Amino acid sequence: MEQKGTRYNDHSEQLTLHVGGEEQLFERAQRCAQPTELVVSPVELHQRNVQRRLREANLSKDPFRFADPVGIAQHLLEASGHSPAAIDRIDRLSLIRSLFANSDPEGSVDIALPSAVAARDPQQIEQLRTEVEAITNFHPERVAAWTETADEMYGPIDDEAAEFLEAGLAVERRLRDRTPKAISETELLRRATRTIMATNGSAWDATYPRIERLTLLGLSSLSAPHTDLVHGLLAMTSIEVHIHFRDGVGEYLRSRVPDLLAVTNPGVEVFD
């Protein structure tokens, strides 16, 4: 069920949160010379569905430029003179496998994996690393919050939560020693966020000079990396941001946004 968008107090003129309400996009489908709205969805299928609905309704796509978060990060980094290159999942699994190979003289004896994760299963190890990345974005404040929360749990859950975090961080560190490229496409989001922050928003303005609104659609979750990118834009640019959560989970996600935006210096990593 569509509900009226609500403003987030700290960025009352820029950020509006919605549960549903994606139809509002079609009300802005007027012919114009240049796109002024960046329509973003992490899932490509959702973007295609929106474009299909515009065609079926015979509405103009002129005001819209469609993208995904990683594509935005790559475009901004390249325009700013930074490498947009990241290793893919297959290469990442290969590197993880080499970290835990017995024949490797630089083997990962310093990485203690949780008991539920098999040292010989690179896919399990990558899932662990990915989950830590999605929850914390490797931001020092979120890592500290995870540790603090783990300390408050009853055993053995406290030890397992701490081991999970430390293993994810350790794997990420060792992978970074193996390649100069970004370890994941998610790291590109952090690099783009840091570039926006370091340039006081000028990197974004130079890359997307005509974009006045960023619309995030169809979200059934809001990861820390996506939140930090939005946070950087709110802090350093005047762009208007609208986030549309999916029905069912939308109210909960909307209530979580203030906490997700509460970190300082979005894009900063615990490894810095």
VENBEL-V270486 format. One record per run of one state. SS is the DSSP state (helix for helix, strand for strand, loop for the rest). FROM is the first residue (numbers start at 0). LEN is the number of residues. If there is no record, write none. Layout:
ss = (SS | SS)
from = (FROM | FROM)
len = (LEN | LEN)
//
This chain:
ss = (loop | strand | loop | helix | loop | strand | loop | helix | loop | strand | loop | helix | loop | strand | loop | helix | loop | strand | loop | helix | loop | helix | loop | helix | loop | helix | loop | strand | loop | helix | loop | helix | loop | strand | loop | helix | loop | strand | loop | helix | loop)
from = (0 | 2 | 7 | 8 | 11 | 14 | 19 | 23 | 27 | 36 | 40 | 43 | 56 | 63 | 67 | 68 | 79 | 85 | 86 | 88 | 99 | 121 | 136 | 139 | 151 | 156 | 178 | 181 | 182 | 184 | 198 | 201 | 207 | 212 | 219 | 223 | 236 | 239 | 245 | 249 | 260)
len = (2 | 5 | 1 | 3 | 3 | 5 | 4 | 4 | 9 | 4 | 3 | 13 | 7 | 4 | 1 | 11 | 6 | 1 | 2 | 11 | 22 | 15 | 3 | 12 | 5 | 22 | 3 | 1 | 2 | 14 | 3 | 6 | 5 | 7 | 4 | 13 | 3 | 6 | 4 | 11 | 12)
//
